[in-house]
């Protein structure tokens, strides 16, 4: 079993913030699976955190809408810290894979790219 991390930000959408959060979550989950050559059946569990300004977002519901029906999921509020990235959804996936730890591809999309600039343009070969 391995863990893989990801994060994304939600663009301000006024009354459509929930739709924006759903779309951002689904994009993030899709990228995590694709970049790690995983399928939803490989996902053991998912832990989501949301910044306080996204209190109405529902990443677990967004995941279920794309077929994550049997994956146990937990959502928690991100701790408030001065200077933290606003409108951010983070996820930690536990997955069944034979990839080595160094071969896991963590995914940071949108404004969340600033959280891990060391992963930008990750050119590690598959499986490394």
N, C-alpha and C positions, 0 to 999 in steps of 0.2 A: 504494500500500500504506500502511496505517496500523497503529498499535499501540493496543491497548486493554488497560487494567489492571483487575484485580479481586482481591478477597480476601474470605475468609469465615473464621469460626471454627467449631470443632467442639465441640459440647457433650460434656461428659464422659459416656462411656457404658460405662465399665468394659470388660467383654469385648466389648461391641458398638461399641467405638471405631472399628473398621474400617468397620462399617456406617454409623456416623454420619459419618465422613469421606467415604465414597462418596456418601451422600445430599447432604452439604453441597457437595461438588465438582460434582455433577450439577446442583444448584440454581443454583450460581454460573455455570456454563457456559451453562445455559439462559437465565438473566437477561442475560448478556452478549450472546448472540445476539439475544434478543428486543428489548432496549433499543437495539440498534444496527441493527436490521432486517437481520440477517445469517443465513446458512445455513451449515451445517458445511462445505459446498463452498467457502465464502469464506475459511475459515481456512487460512492458509499454514503456521503452526506455533504451538506452545504451549510455554511454559516455565513450569513449576510450581516453587515453593519451599515447603518445609514447615519449621515450627519443630521443634526437636529432640524435643519431646514427642509428635510425630506420626510418628516414624520408621517405624512400621508401615503408614502410610497409602499408598494407591496411586492417586493422582489420574489417572494415564494409563489405568489399568485402568477407572476409573469413567467416563472419557471414552469409551473404546472401547465400554463397555456401552450408551452412548446414541448409537452410530453414528459415532464419530470414528475409523474404521478406517484411513483414509489420511492422517491428520494426523500429521506428525512431532512428537514430544513429548519433552521433556527434564524430568527432575525433579532438583532440587538441594536440599541442606540449607540452610536459612536460617542466616546468621551469628548466633551468639549475642551478644546485646547486653543490657546491664543495662536492665531496665525494658521490654523488648520484649513485644509482645502474645503471650501463650501460645496454643497449640493453633490456629495460624493457617495456612491454605493461601492462597498468593498465586499469581496467574497473570498472565502477559503473553502476549497473543495478537497475532500478526501476521496481518492480514486484508487481503483485496482488497476495496476499497470506494472509491466516489467521494465519500464524505463528507469535508468539510474536517476538519482536525485538531481544530478547536474544536467540531466537531459530534459527536465521539466521546463516548460515554457510558460512563464507567468505573463499575464496580459494586462496592460494598462492603456486604457483608451481615453480619448478626449482630453480634458484638462487634467486627468489623473496621471498622464504621462510624466508630470513633474515629480510625482512621488518616487519613481524609479527610473531616472534618466539613464542609469547604467544598463537598463534592459532595452533601451531604444535601439532599433535596428539590429536586434538579436540575430546573429548570423551563425549560431552554433549549428552544426550538422544535426540532422535527426538522430535521436538516441543518445545525444551527448549533452 
